[in-house]
Amino acid sequence: MWDQAATKLSAGPHGLDPALVARVQRERILEAMAATVSELGYQQLTIGKLLDHAKISKLTFYELFDSKEQCFAAAYDESIAQAFERIEGACSAEALAPAEQRLGAAIDALLDFFTEEPDVARMCVVEVLAAGPTGRERRAATMDRLAAMMEGLLAEVRPELGPIAARALVGGAEEVVFGAIERGQATDLSALATEIAATQLQLIRG
């Protein structure tokens, strides 16, 4: 998921543009955030442990981030942006298909992404709840965005079902995904996609 250059920047003089170096170092830290928060949990994660994983100095970290919380927020934001790119790309590819088919494509895209990136999945679904007000605000914004997408699909199939139904469907799916990740089954999420989509469609159709 992260820029591959982040793993190739060597220590010491390298003659690279400072802006590129800063970008690569930032990506390396964000990658380390996903890995370490998945392994240790947000509460147990320290900046020292994060930097041990990233192989970045404390000085460099504080040139880029003010705190662990800010760094987590940046890693979460980039991860969720990529997740929505996958979802929107899948829906665009099925633009002429019925809403039910686009729903299945969206669920497949999201869970495929999380399956490919189990550390990111745990960070975005489980550990975000431990990341203080910033984490809770970001999770709420993500759920709002997913619910809005679901509401748009519902409007095509069951227009009498509105925002509450959309949020309930999204919340139910999120609870299933949360449970799988918490049990250490993040690499099996793709297998849940068909079942989640089928269950949601059954609920939508009544």
ZINOR-V558267 format. One record per backbone hydrogen bond with DSSP energy under -0.5 kcal/mol. CO is the residue of the C=O (numbers start at 1). NH is the residue of the N-H. E is the energy in kcal/mol with one decimal. If there is no record, write none. Layout:
CO NH E
CO NH E
This chain:
3 6 -1.9
4 7 -1.5
5 8 -1.6
5 9 -0.9
17 20 -0.5
17 21 -2.4
18 22 -2.6
19 23 -2.0
20 24 -2.7
21 25 -2.6
22 26 -2.4
23 27 -2.4
24 28 -2.3
25 29 -2.1
26 30 -2.4
27 31 -2.5
28 32 -2.1
29 33 -2.3
30 34 -2.0
31 35 -2.0
32 36 -3.1
33 37 -2.6
34 38 -1.4
35 39 -1.7
36 40 -3.1
37 41 -1.5
41 45 -1.1
42 45 -0.5
46 50 -2.2
47 51 -2.7
48 52 -2.0
49 53 -1.6
50 54 -2.2
51 55 -2.0
51 56 -1.2
57 61 -2.2
58 62 -2.4
59 63 -1.0
60 63 -0.6
60 64 -0.9
61 64 -1.3
61 65 -2.9
67 71 -2.0
68 72 -2.8
69 73 -2.4
70 74 -2.1
71 75 -2.3
72 76 -2.9
73 77 -2.8
74 78 -2.2
75 79 -2.0
76 80 -2.9
77 81 -2.2
78 82 -1.9
79 83 -2.2
80 84 -2.6
81 85 -1.7
82 86 -1.9
83 87 -2.2
84 88 -3.1
85 89 -2.2
86 90 -2.3
87 91 -2.4
88 92 -2.4
89 93 -2.1
90 94 -0.9
92 95 -1.7
94 97 -2.0
98 101 -0.5
98 102 -1.9
99 103 -2.4
100 104 -1.9
101 105 -2.1
102 106 -2.3
103 107 -2.4
104 108 -2.5
105 109 -2.4
106 110 -2.3
107 111 -2.5
108 112 -2.5
109 113 -2.0
110 114 -2.2
111 115 -2.1
112 116 -2.2
113 117 -1.5
115 118 -0.5
117 121 -2.5
118 122 -2.2
119 123 -2.3
120 124 -2.8
121 125 -2.2
122 126 -1.7
122 127 -2.6
123 128 -0.9
126 129 -1.4
127 130 -1.6
128 131 -0.9
131 135 -1.6
132 136 -2.4
133 137 -2.6
134 138 -2.0
135 139 -2.7
136 140 -2.4
137 141 -2.1
138 142 -2.4
139 143 -2.7
140 144 -2.4
141 145 -2.1
142 146 -2.5
143 147 -2.6
144 148 -2.2
145 149 -1.8
146 150 -2.5
147 151 -2.6
148 152 -1.8
149 153 -1.7
150 154 -2.7
151 155 -2.0
152 156 -0.6
153 156 -1.0
153 157 -1.0
154 158 -2.8
158 161 -2.6
160 162 -0.6
162 166 -2.2
163 167 -2.5
164 168 -2.3
165 169 -2.3
166 170 -2.2
167 171 -2.8
168 172 -2.3
169 173 -2.0
170 174 -2.5
171 175 -2.0
172 176 -1.5
173 177 -2.2
174 178 -3.0
175 179 -2.2
176 180 -1.9
177 181 -2.4
178 182 -2.8
179 183 -1.5
180 185 -2.8
181 184 -2.0
185 188 -1.9
186 189 -1.1
188 191 -0.9
189 192 -1.7
189 193 -0.7
190 193 -1.0
190 194 -0.5
192 196 -2.9
193 197 -2.7
194 198 -2.6
195 199 -2.4
196 200 -2.6
197 201 -2.5
198 202 -2.1
199 203 -2.2
200 204 -2.7
201 205 -2.6
202 206 -1.2
